[in-house]
């Protein structure tokens, strides 16, 4: 039985995608899975529940280039990961430019093929 309640299914990433806090410039972790509406991060710096963050990350493509995405997110949940010192965080995308959204959609379509 599939208990998927998201409006857009999240897709795992084949290559590590590092995530930067746009305000502090600090690397906070990497993407575990990603959709048009949200992501799960594997964080080495704890995020707060029900908090807002401005994040940026680069989506790799087959040509070796990368498209930078900047987005505002809301922390929906956090949980201690099995590895000591790491946290899983579920984030909902609440702000993304039209250009970044189109880039993200295209990238998600390309990994689904």
N, CA, C and O atoms as a GROMACS GRO file, in nm:
protein
  452
    1UNK      N    1   0.084  -0.118   0.000
    1UNK     CA    2   0.000   0.000   0.000
    1UNK      C    3   0.088   0.124   0.000
    1UNK      O    4   0.183   0.132   0.078
    2UNK      N    5   0.059   0.219  -0.086
    2UNK     CA    6   0.135   0.343  -0.093
    2UNK      C    7   0.066   0.448  -0.008
    2UNK      O    8  -0.050   0.483  -0.034
    3UNK      N    9   0.135   0.500   0.091
    3UNK     CA   10   0.079   0.600   0.182
    3UNK      C   11   0.130   0.740   0.146
    3UNK      O   12   0.146   0.823   0.235
    4UNK      N   13   0.156   0.766   0.020
    4UNK     CA   14   0.207   0.894  -0.027
    4UNK      C   15   0.097   1.000  -0.018
    4UNK      O   16  -0.004   0.989  -0.086
    5UNK      N   17   0.117   1.101   0.065
    5UNK     CA   18   0.017   1.206   0.082
    5UNK      C   19   0.063   1.338   0.022
    5UNK      O   20  -0.009   1.437   0.028
    6UNK      N   21   0.180   1.341  -0.036
    6UNK     CA   22   0.231   1.465  -0.094
    6UNK      C   23   0.164   1.490  -0.228
    6UNK      O   24   0.124   1.397  -0.298
    7UNK      N   25   0.152   1.619  -0.263
    7UNK     CA   26   0.092   1.652  -0.393
    7UNK      C   27   0.187   1.622  -0.508
    7UNK      O   28   0.143   1.602  -0.621
    8UNK      N   29   0.316   1.618  -0.480
    8UNK     CA   30   0.417   1.582  -0.580
    8UNK      C   31   0.512   1.481  -0.516
    8UNK      O   32   0.573   1.512  -0.414
    9UNK      N   33   0.525   1.362  -0.572
    9UNK     CA   34   0.612   1.261  -0.512
    9UNK      C   35   0.758   1.305  -0.512
    9UNK      O   36   0.806   1.366  -0.608
   10UNK      N   37   0.826   1.275  -0.404
   10UNK     CA   38   0.968   1.311  -0.395
   10UNK      C   39   1.052   1.206  -0.465
   10UNK      O   40   1.020   1.087  -0.465
   11UNK      N   41   1.161   1.253  -0.524
   11UNK     CA   42   1.249   1.164  -0.598
   11UNK      C   43   1.387   1.164  -0.533
   11UNK      O   44   1.441   1.270  -0.501
   12UNK      N   45   1.445   1.046  -0.514
   12UNK     CA   46   1.580   1.039  -0.459
   12UNK      C   47   1.681   1.096  -0.559
   12UNK      O   48   1.656   1.095  -0.680
   13UNK      N   49   1.791   1.146  -0.509
   13UNK     CA   50   1.895   1.201  -0.596
   13UNK      C   51   2.009   1.101  -0.610
   13UNK      O   52   2.049   1.038  -0.513
   14UNK      N   53   2.060   1.088  -0.733
   14UNK     CA   54   2.168   0.993  -0.759
   14UNK      C   55   2.302   1.045  -0.708
   14UNK      O   56   2.382   0.968  -0.655
   15UNK      N   57   2.325   1.173  -0.723
   15UNK     CA   58   2.451   1.234  -0.679
   15UNK      C   59   2.423   1.324  -0.558
   15UNK      O   60   2.313   1.378  -0.546
   16UNK      N   61   2.520   1.340  -0.470
   16UNK     CA   62   2.500   1.429  -0.354
   16UNK      C   63   2.474   1.573  -0.399
   16UNK      O   64   2.544   1.626  -0.486
   17UNK      N   65   2.374   1.635  -0.339
   17UNK     CA   66   2.343   1.776  -0.364
   17UNK      C   67   2.358   1.848  -0.231
   17UNK      O   68   2.273   1.835  -0.143
   18UNK      N   69   2.465   1.924  -0.219
   18UNK     CA   70   2.492   1.998  -0.095
   18UNK      C   71   2.398   2.119  -0.084
   18UNK      O   72   2.367   2.183  -0.184
   19UNK      N   73   2.354   2.149   0.038
   19UNK     CA   74   2.260   2.258   0.063
   19UNK      C   75   2.326   2.361   0.154
   19UNK      O   76   2.384   2.329   0.257
   20UNK      N   77   2.314   2.487   0.112
   20UNK     CA   78   2.374   2.600   0.183
   20UNK      C   79   2.264   2.687   0.242
   20UNK      O   80   2.164   2.716   0.175
   21UNK      N   81   2.282   2.729   0.367
   21UNK     CA   82   2.194   2.830   0.427
   21UNK      C   83   2.232   2.963   0.364
   21UNK      O   84   2.344   3.010   0.383
   22UNK      N   85   2.142   3.025   0.289
   22UNK     CA   86   2.174   3.148   0.216
   22UNK      C   87   2.206   3.265   0.308
   22UNK      O   88   2.281   3.354   0.269
   23UNK      N   89   2.153   3.266   0.426
   23UNK     CA   90   2.177   3.376   0.520
   23UNK      C   91   2.316   3.367   0.582
   23UNK      O   92   2.391   3.465   0.584
   24UNK      N   93   2.352   3.248   0.634
   24UNK     CA   94   2.481   3.233   0.703
   24UNK      C   95   2.594   3.190   0.609
   24UNK      O   96   2.711   3.208   0.642
   25UNK      N   97   2.560   3.133   0.493
   25UNK     CA   98   2.660   3.079   0.402
   25UNK      C   99   2.712   2.942   0.444
   25UNK      O  100   2.804   2.889   0.383
   26UNK      N  101   2.653   2.886   0.548
   26UNK     CA  102   2.698   2.758   0.604
   26UNK      C  103   2.637   2.639   0.528
   26UNK      O  104   2.519   2.642   0.493
   27UNK      N  105   2.718   2.537   0.503
   27UNK     CA  106   2.668   2.412   0.447
   27UNK      C  107   2.596   2.340   0.559
   27UNK      O  108   2.655   2.309   0.663
   28UNK      N  109   2.467   2.312   0.538
   28UNK     CA  110   2.389   2.249   0.645
   28UNK      C  111   2.363   2.101   0.623
   28UNK      O  112   2.321   2.031   0.715
   29UNK      N  113   2.388   2.052   0.501
   29UNK     CA  114   2.366   1.910   0.475
   29UNK      C  115   2.349   1.884   0.327
   29UNK      O  116   2.399   1.959   0.243
   30UNK      N  117   2.277   1.775   0.296
   30UNK     CA  118   2.255   1.739   0.156
   30UNK      C  119   2.112   1.690   0.137
   30UNK      O  120   2.046   1.647   0.231
   31UNK      N  121   2.068   1.697   0.012
   31UNK     CA  122   1.932   1.655  -0.022
   31UNK      C  123   1.922   1.503  -0.014
   31UNK      O  124   2.007   1.432  -0.069
   32UNK      N  125   1.820   1.454   0.054
   32UNK     CA  126   1.790   1.311   0.056
   32UNK      C  127   1.693   1.276  -0.054
   32UNK      O  128   1.710   1.177  -0.125
   33UNK      N  129   1.588   1.358  -0.069
   33UNK     CA  130   1.495   1.346  -0.179
   33UNK      C  131   1.435   1.483  -0.206
   33UNK      O  132   1.444   1.574  -0.124
   34UNK      N  133   1.372   1.497  -0.324
   34UNK     CA  134   1.333   1.629  -0.370
   34UNK      C  135   1.208   1.620  -0.456
   34UNK      O  136   1.192   1.525  -0.533
   35UNK      N  137   1.121   1.719  -0.444
   35UNK     CA  138   1.005   1.732  -0.533
   35UNK      C  139   0.986   1.880  -0.563
   35UNK      O  140   1.061   1.964  -0.514
   36UNK      N  141   0.887   1.910  -0.641
   36UNK     CA  142   0.856   2.048  -0.674
   36UNK      C  143   0.809   2.126  -0.551
   36UNK      O  144   0.823   2.248  -0.545
   37UNK      N  145   0.754   2.053  -0.453
   37UNK     CA  146   0.696   2.118  -0.335
   37UNK      C  147   0.775   2.103  -0.206
   37UNK      O  148   0.740   2.166  -0.106
   38UNK      N  149   0.880   2.021  -0.207
   38UNK     CA  150   0.953   2.001  -0.083
   38UNK      C  151   1.073   1.912  -0.098
   38UNK      O  152   1.106   1.867  -0.208
   39UNK      N  153   1.138   1.887   0.014
   39UNK     CA  154   1.258   1.804   0.016
   39UNK      C  155   1.281   1.748   0.155
   39UNK      O  156   1.230   1.800   0.254
   40UNK      N  157   1.359   1.641   0.158
   40UNK     CA  158   1.408   1.590   0.285
   40UNK      C  159   1.558   1.613   0.284
   40UNK      O  160   1.628   1.576   0.190
   41UNK      N  161   1.607   1.675   0.389
   41UNK     CA  162   1.750   1.699   0.403
   41UNK      C  163   1.810   1.605   0.505
   41UNK      O  164   1.746   1.568   0.604
   42UNK      N  165   1.934   1.567   0.480
   42UNK     CA  166   2.016   1.495   0.578
   42UNK      C  167   2.112   1.601   0.630
   42UNK      O  168   2.206   1.640   0.561
   43UNK      N  169   2.086   1.646   0.751
   43UNK     CA  170   2.156   1.764   0.806
   43UNK      C  171   2.265   1.725   0.904
   43UNK      O  172   2.247   1.634   0.986
   44UNK      N  173   2.378   1.793   0.896
   44UNK     CA  174   2.479   1.778   1.000
   44UNK      C  175   2.474   1.896   1.095
   44UNK      O  176   2.553   1.905   1.189
   45UNK      N  177   2.383   1.987   1.068
   45UNK     CA  178   2.353   2.098   1.159
   45UNK      C  179   2.202   2.094   1.185
   45UNK      O  180   2.124   2.102   1.090
   46UNK      N  181   2.160   2.082   1.310
   46UNK     CA  182   2.017   2.067   1.339
   46UNK      C  183   1.937   2.189   1.291
   46UNK      O  184   1.979   2.304   1.306
   47UNK      N  185   1.821   2.160   1.234
   47UNK     CA  186   1.726   2.264   1.199
   47UNK      C  187   1.616   2.265   1.304
   47UNK      O  188   1.590   2.163   1.369
   48UNK      N  189   1.551   2.378   1.320
   48UNK     CA  190   1.442   2.389   1.418
   48UNK      C  191   1.310   2.350   1.352
   48UNK      O  192   1.287   2.379   1.235
   49UNK      N  193   1.223   2.284   1.428
   49UNK     CA  194   1.087   2.255   1.381
   49UNK      C  195   1.013   2.386   1.361
   49UNK      O  196   1.034   2.483   1.434
   50UNK      N  197   0.925   2.388   1.261
   50UNK     CA  198   0.836   2.500   1.235
   50UNK      C  199   0.913   2.632   1.217
   50UNK      O  200   0.869   2.738   1.262
   51UNK      N  201   1.028   2.624   1.150
   51UNK     CA  202   1.111   2.742   1.126
   51UNK      C  203   1.120   2.769   0.976
   51UNK      O  204   1.093   2.681   0.894
   52UNK      N  205   1.157   2.891   0.941
   52UNK     CA  206   1.175   2.931   0.802
   52UNK      C  207   1.323   2.945   0.771
   52UNK      O  208   1.399   2.998   0.852
   53UNK      N  209   1.364   2.898   0.654
   53UNK     CA  210   1.503   2.906   0.610
   53UNK      C  211   1.506   2.949   0.464
   53UNK      O  212   1.413   2.923   0.388
   54UNK      N  213   1.614   3.014   0.427
   54UNK     CA  214   1.642   3.047   0.287
   54UNK      C  215   1.761   2.960   0.248
   54UNK      O  216   1.870   2.975   0.304
   55UNK      N  217   1.740   2.869   0.151
   55UNK     CA  218   1.842   2.771   0.114
   55UNK      C  219   1.877   2.782  -0.033
   55UNK      O  220   1.797   2.829  -0.114
   56UNK      N  221   1.998   2.738  -0.066
   56UNK     CA  222   2.036   2.728  -0.207
   56UNK      C  223   2.113   2.598  -0.229
   56UNK      O  224   2.182   2.548  -0.141
   57UNK      N  225   2.097   2.546  -0.351
   57UNK     CA  226   2.166   2.423  -0.388
   57UNK      C  227   2.180   2.422  -0.540
   57UNK      O  228   2.112   2.495  -0.611
   58UNK      N  229   2.271   2.337  -0.587
   58UNK     CA  230   2.298   2.327  -0.731
   58UNK      C  231   2.254   2.191  -0.782
   58UNK      O  232   2.293   2.087  -0.729
   59UNK      N  233   2.172   2.194  -0.886
   59UNK     CA  234   2.124   2.071  -0.948
   59UNK      C  235   2.217   2.032  -1.062
   59UNK      O  236   2.230   2.107  -1.158
   60UNK      N  237   2.282   1.916  -1.053
   60UNK     CA  238   2.372   1.873  -1.160
   60UNK      C  239   2.294   1.831  -1.284
   60UNK      O  240   2.179   1.789  -1.274
   61UNK      N  241   2.359   1.842  -1.400
   61UNK     CA  242   2.298   1.789  -1.522
   61UNK      C  243   2.400   1.704  -1.597
   61UNK      O  244   2.516   1.696  -1.558
   62UNK      N  245   2.355   1.641  -1.704
   62UNK     CA  246   2.441   1.548  -1.777
   62UNK      C  247   2.558   1.618  -1.847
   62UNK      O  248   2.658   1.553  -1.877
   63UNK      N  249   2.548   1.747  -1.873
   63UNK     CA  250   2.656   1.819  -1.940
   63UNK      C  251   2.765   1.863  -1.843
   63UNK      O  252   2.864   1.924  -1.885
   64UNK      N  253   2.749   1.834  -1.716
   64UNK     CA  254   2.851   1.870  -1.618
   64UNK      C  255   2.828   2.007  -1.557
   64UNK      O  256   2.896   2.044  -1.461
   65UNK      N  257   2.733   2.084  -1.610
   65UNK     CA  258   2.701   2.215  -1.554
   65UNK      C  259   2.604   2.194  -1.438
   65UNK      O  260   2.555   2.083  -1.415
   66UNK      N  261   2.577   2.300  -1.366
   66UNK     CA  262   2.482   2.291  -1.256
   66UNK      C  263   2.398   2.418  -1.252
   66UNK      O  264   2.448   2.529  -1.275
   67UNK      N  265   2.271   2.401  -1.224
   67UNK     CA  266   2.180   2.514  -1.211
   67UNK      C  267   2.158   2.543  -1.063
   67UNK      O  268   2.123   2.453  -0.986
   68UNK      N  269   2.179   2.668  -1.022
   68UNK     CA  270   2.159   2.702  -0.882
   68UNK      C  271   2.013   2.736  -0.856
   68UNK      O  272   1.950   2.811  -0.931
   69UNK      N  273   1.961   2.679  -0.750
   69UNK     CA  274   1.823   2.701  -0.707
   69UNK      C  275   1.830   2.768  -0.570
   69UNK      O  276   1.903   2.724  -0.481
   70UNK      N  277   1.753   2.875  -0.553
   70UNK     CA  278   1.738   2.938  -0.422
   70UNK      C  279   1.591   2.932  -0.386
   70UNK      O  280   1.505   2.961  -0.470
   71UNK      N  281   1.562   2.894  -0.262
   71UNK     CA  282   1.424   2.876  -0.222
   71UNK      C  283   1.404   2.905  -0.074
   71UNK      O  284   1.494   2.885   0.007
   72UNK      N  285   1.286   2.953  -0.041
   72UNK     CA  286   1.245   2.967   0.098
   72UNK      C  287   1.172   2.840   0.138
   72UNK      O  288   1.089   2.789   0.062
   73UNK      N  289   1.201   2.788   0.256
   73UNK     CA  290   1.140   2.664   0.301
   73UNK      C  291   1.088   2.677   0.443
   73UNK      O  292   1.130   2.764   0.520
   74UNK      N  293   0.994   2.589   0.477
   74UNK     CA  294   0.938   2.580   0.611
   74UNK      C  295   0.965   2.440   0.663
   74UNK      O  296   0.932   2.342   0.597
   75UNK      N  297   1.025   2.428   0.779
   75UNK     CA  298   1.054   2.298   0.839
   75UNK      C  299   0.924   2.238   0.893
   75UNK      O  300   0.860   2.293   0.982
   76UNK      N  301   0.886   2.124   0.835
   76UNK     CA  302   0.763   2.056   0.874
   76UNK      C  303   0.788   1.954   0.986
   76UNK      O  304   0.702   1.934   1.072
   77UNK      N  305   0.904   1.890   0.984
   77UNK     CA  306   0.938   1.791   1.086
   77UNK      C  307   1.090   1.772   1.090
   77UNK      O  308   1.161   1.800   0.992
   78UNK      N  309   1.138   1.726   1.202
   78UNK     CA  310   1.279   1.688   1.217
   78UNK      C  311   1.284   1.557   1.298
   78UNK      O  312   1.196   1.529   1.379
   79UNK      N  313   1.388   1.480   1.271
   79UNK     CA  314   1.404   1.352   1.340
   79UNK      C  315   1.552   1.318   1.345
   79UNK      O  316   1.625   1.341   1.249
   80UNK      N  317   1.597   1.263   1.456
   80UNK     CA  318   1.736   1.219   1.466
   80UNK      C  319   1.759   1.105   1.367
   80UNK      O  320   1.679   1.012   1.357
   81UNK      N  321   1.868   1.113   1.294
   81UNK     CA  322   1.904   1.008   1.198
   81UNK      C  323   1.974   0.894   1.272
   81UNK      O  324   2.016   0.909   1.387
   82UNK      N  325   1.987   0.782   1.203
   82UNK     CA  326   2.054   0.666   1.262
   82UNK      C  327   2.201   0.697   1.289
   82UNK      O  328   2.259   0.646   1.385
   83UNK      N  329   2.263   0.780   1.204
   83UNK     CA  330   2.404   0.817   1.226
   83UNK      C  331   2.410   0.927   1.330
   83UNK      O  332   2.341   1.028   1.320
   84UNK      N  333   2.493   0.907   1.430
   84UNK     CA  334   2.508   1.002   1.538
   84UNK      C  335   2.549   1.140   1.485
   84UNK      O  336   2.641   1.150   1.404
   85UNK      N  337   2.482   1.243   1.530
   85UNK     CA  338   2.516   1.380   1.491
   85UNK      C  339   2.442   1.428   1.368
   85UNK      O  340   2.461   1.542   1.327
   86UNK      N  341   2.359   1.345   1.307
   86UNK     CA  342   2.283   1.384   1.188
   86UNK      C  343   2.134   1.390   1.219
   86UNK      O  344   2.086   1.326   1.312
   87UNK      N  345   2.065   1.468   1.139
   87UNK     CA  346   1.921   1.486   1.155
   87UNK      C  347   1.855   1.479   1.018
   87UNK      O  348   1.912   1.526   0.919
   88UNK      N  349   1.737   1.422   1.011
   88UNK     CA  350   1.655   1.429   0.890
   88UNK      C  351   1.557   1.542   0.910
   88UNK      O  352   1.502   1.559   1.019
   89UNK      N  353   1.534   1.620   0.807
   89UNK     CA  354   1.439   1.730   0.816
   89UNK      C  355   1.351   1.733   0.692
   89UNK      O  356   1.402   1.732   0.579
   90UNK      N  357   1.221   1.737   0.712
   90UNK     CA  358   1.126   1.750   0.602
   90UNK      C  359   1.090   1.896   0.583
   90UNK      O  360   1.046   1.963   0.676
   91UNK      N  361   1.110   1.944   0.462
   91UNK     CA  362   1.089   2.086   0.434
   91UNK      C  363   0.987   2.106   0.323
   91UNK      O  364   0.986   2.032   0.224
   92UNK      N  365   0.900   2.204   0.339
   92UNK     CA  366   0.804   2.242   0.236
   92UNK      C  367   0.855   2.369   0.170
   92UNK      O  368   0.890   2.465   0.238
   93UNK      N  369   0.859   2.370   0.037
   93UNK     CA  370   0.902   2.489  -0.036
   93UNK      C  371   0.788   2.590  -0.032
   93UNK      O  372   0.676   2.560  -0.074
   94UNK      N  373   0.817   2.710   0.018
   94UNK     CA  374   0.714   2.814   0.028
   94UNK      C  375   0.743   2.933  -0.063
   94UNK      O  376   0.655   3.016  -0.085
   95UNK      N  377   0.866   2.941  -0.115
   95UNK     CA  378   0.902   3.053  -0.201
   95UNK      C  379   1.010   3.008  -0.299
   95UNK      O  380   1.114   2.956  -0.260
   96UNK      N  381   0.981   3.029  -0.429
   96UNK     CA  382   1.077   2.995  -0.533
   96UNK      C  383   1.043   3.081  -0.655
   96UNK      O  384   0.925   3.098  -0.687
   97UNK      N  385   1.143   3.133  -0.720
   97UNK     CA  386   1.118   3.217  -0.838
   97UNK      C  387   1.062   3.131  -0.952
   97UNK      O  388   1.080   3.009  -0.953
   98UNK      N  389   0.996   3.195  -1.046
   98UNK     CA  390   0.943   3.123  -1.162
   98UNK      C  391   1.051   3.053  -1.241
   98UNK      O  392   1.033   2.940  -1.287
   99UNK      N  393   1.164   3.120  -1.259
   99UNK     CA  394   1.277   3.061  -1.333
   99UNK      C  395   1.332   2.940  -1.259
   99UNK      O  396   1.357   2.836  -1.320
  100UNK      N  397   1.351   2.953  -1.127
  100UNK     CA  398   1.403   2.841  -1.048
  100UNK      C  399   1.304   2.726  -1.046
  100UNK      O  400   1.344   2.610  -1.052
  101UNK      N  401   1.174   2.755  -1.038
  101UNK     CA  402   1.072   2.650  -1.039
  101UNK      C  403   1.073   2.574  -1.171
  101UNK      O  404   1.062   2.452  -1.173
  102UNK      N  405   1.087   2.647  -1.282
  102UNK     CA  406   1.092   2.582  -1.414
  102UNK      C  407   1.216   2.494  -1.425
  102UNK      O  408   1.210   2.384  -1.480
  103UNK      N  409   1.328   2.542  -1.375
  103UNK     CA  410   1.453   2.465  -1.376
  103UNK      C  411   1.438   2.339  -1.292
  103UNK      O  412   1.480   2.230  -1.334
  104UNK      N  413   1.380   2.353  -1.175
  104UNK     CA  414   1.358   2.238  -1.087
  104UNK      C  415   1.264   2.137  -1.153
  104UNK      O  416   1.291   2.016  -1.149
  105UNK      N  417   1.156   2.184  -1.213
  105UNK     CA  418   1.062   2.094  -1.281
  105UNK      C  419   1.132   2.017  -1.394
  105UNK      O  420   1.114   1.896  -1.408
  106UNK      N  421   1.209   2.088  -1.472
  106UNK     CA  422   1.280   2.025  -1.584
  106UNK      C  423   1.378   1.919  -1.531
  106UNK      O  424   1.387   1.810  -1.588
  107UNK      N  425   1.449   1.951  -1.425
  107UNK     CA  426   1.545   1.857  -1.366
  107UNK      C  427   1.473   1.734  -1.313
  107UNK      O  428   1.518   1.622  -1.335
  108UNK      N  429   1.362   1.754  -1.243
  108UNK     CA  430   1.284   1.642  -1.189
  108UNK      C  431   1.232   1.554  -1.301
  108UNK      O  432   1.233   1.431  -1.289
  109UNK      N  433   1.186   1.615  -1.410
  109UNK     CA  434   1.140   1.537  -1.526
  109UNK      C  435   1.254   1.456  -1.586
  109UNK      O  436   1.234   1.343  -1.629
  110UNK      N  437   1.374   1.514  -1.590
  110UNK     CA  438   1.488   1.446  -1.652
  110UNK      C  439   1.533   1.324  -1.572
  110UNK      O  440   1.580   1.226  -1.630
  111UNK      N  441   1.519   1.329  -1.440
  111UNK     CA  442   1.561   1.212  -1.361
  111UNK      C  443   1.453   1.106  -1.358
  111UNK      O  444   1.479   0.991  -1.321
  112UNK      N  445   1.330   1.142  -1.395
  112UNK     CA  446   1.222   1.045  -1.398
  112UNK      C  447   1.226   0.961  -1.526
  112UNK      O  448   1.169   0.852  -1.531
  113UNK      N  449   1.295   1.013  -1.628
  113UNK     CA  450   1.297   0.943  -1.758
  113UNK      C  451   1.385   0.821  -1.755
  113UNK      O  452   1.397   0.751  -1.856
   0.00000   0.00000   0.00000
